[in-house]
Amino acid sequence: MIFDEATSNVDTSSKIIINNLINNKLREKTVIAITHSSELLKYVDNIIFLNENKVTEYSSFNELLKENKDYKFAI
């Protein structure tokens, strides 16, 4: 399943529903989420970080926070 900015233009209750869907019902599924929401990123297994259309990092949320200054700035 692919979510492209799924929570960008919805109200708070809808964001909660979408996040719960991704975090619970789709937990064992492959989900590609294109997002600027750090809220969602905390719960995914891996993040691919793009900068100027190039993959610059591939790691977990916590690893990226520790090691990547561009990522910290982005969220």
Secondary structure, 3 states (H helix, E strand, C coil): CEEECCCCCCCHHHHHHHHHHHHHHCCCCCCEEECCCHHHHCCCCCEEEEECCEEEEEECHHHHHHHCHHHHHHC
